[in-house]
């Protein structure tokens, strides 16, 4: 029997300073529940050398996050830096083991004892022109995974980093475009480390009809076909190097239609309400 009662508090303390500066201290607790494929118990034999199976006894991850962030605003540029610490109790990770002494590896999802991550994140956004902006992100962190001895796991730790750059541009004739590059360095997992991973995505969108409620989007993922998902894992009984990737580049064509009030309209209405003195705001909390 499991007790499913939990309390998930969030606390944010914010102080504004002169010169368009903000300091914020926060604590949050959240739950990460297992995905469907992580709990389905059926054995996947599609790879003759690497079997996979889910674990119906997985527990949700319990995540505690502490963060101290600083933000500075200029006319066309925003800079944010954050120091953070995250503790994940019962972290869900893939654990490999030998399968019936056949030379086959079995990958199964398990809750390891605890995983902690502490790091520094830097985010910058600048408007080159009124129709062109660039956002960049760098994240440096150290991960410590405390293994469960009953699973034959030892504690391990290591440094990693990731980053991305996204540029958005507004074009004539109701067109807009986006290009994004991201990189993830090798990072520590319970039985080893993952391989690095990087790729370039791009997309273009056309808005049409009255008030631009309809959109047609064309998106291309991994344009240079560089993304791969690999790992190097080992224990006293095996050494495994694995890598997988999509069979080809992905191109998606998407049509969307927004019913009712658009998000921009709702946002503008909220901004108007927030600008009113407190005693003049509507009594109806729905804003209708």
BELQUINOR-V617425 format. One record per helix or strand of 2 or more residues. SS is the DSSP state (alpha for helix, beta for strand). FROM is the first residue (numbers start at 0). TO is the last residue. Records with the same first field share a line. If there is no record, write none. Layout:
BEGIN
SS->FROM-TO ; FROM-TO
END
This chain:
BEGIN
beta->9-16 ; 20-31 ; 43-46 ; 49-52 ; 60-72 ; 76-88 ; 91-98 ; 103-110 ; 113-128 ; 131-145 ; 155-170 ; 174-183 ; 187-188 ; 191-193 ; 196-207 ; 213-220 ; 228-234 ; 237-243 ; 249-256
alpha->35-38 ; 148-150 ; 209-211 ; 262-274 ; 277-279
END
